Amino acid sequence: MTRIDGRLLRVSAVTAGAFMLASVAGVAIAQVSHGESGVSVNVEIPEIEEPGVLALSVAGTTTALTEDGSDALVRQFTGTLPSVTVTDTRSADDIPDGAFWYVLGTSTDFTGEDGQEAISAGHLGWAPRLIDGGESGLVAEGDEVGTVLDAGPGLVDQELLALAADSAAVVEEGQWTANADLFLRTPTTVAAGDYTATLTLSLFE
């Protein structure tokens, strides 16, 4: 009996110890502050050493023309070209002497979804507008391009949206923005339907 009781006693002691440890683990320990000190975190972010670039971006990939200004002989549809931005991150030393940049636009014909006869790009014209040309006066918008119904060429070939007369002279300004009023002018006999064209903008120097 004595040996059995001893084993029971040892088991009971171990069990009690386990409960005691669990109880201590659940007790919150109060922390008393004895002062504090801050650490200054510093970082040096160096200039990007890659060569600068001359680049073009467009604020949107689509625009819609709506009927506005039609008369008994001509149907007219107008809209706005999404803003076109030219950015130049080069230094003046990286630009060849006499270089100048320019943005050109050209359109495909308008094709219908239901087999309608295409509307030639000659029926689409634009009036470029300089939104932000900097302060040098060396960045300018292109001339208005009329449609074939206005004795113009339309946007069949590459037409000027904007240009910088001297890339090196304006490079410190860094960024310029332009858009254009678009107008499609067709005969009143044009077939009804949904038409789509692609207007491509290109930056050259």
Buried (B, 14 or more C-beta within 10 A) or exposed (E): EEEEEEEEEEEEEEEEEEEEEEEEEEEEEEEEEEEEEEEEEEEEEEEEEEEBEBEBBEEEEEEEBEEEEEEEEBBBBBBBBBBBBBBBBBEEEBBEEEBBBBBBBBBBBBBBEEEBEEBBBBBBBBBBBBEEBBEBEBBBBBEBBBBBBBEBBBBBEBBBBBBBBBBBBBBEBEEBBBBBBBBBBBEEEBEEEEBEBEBEBEBEE
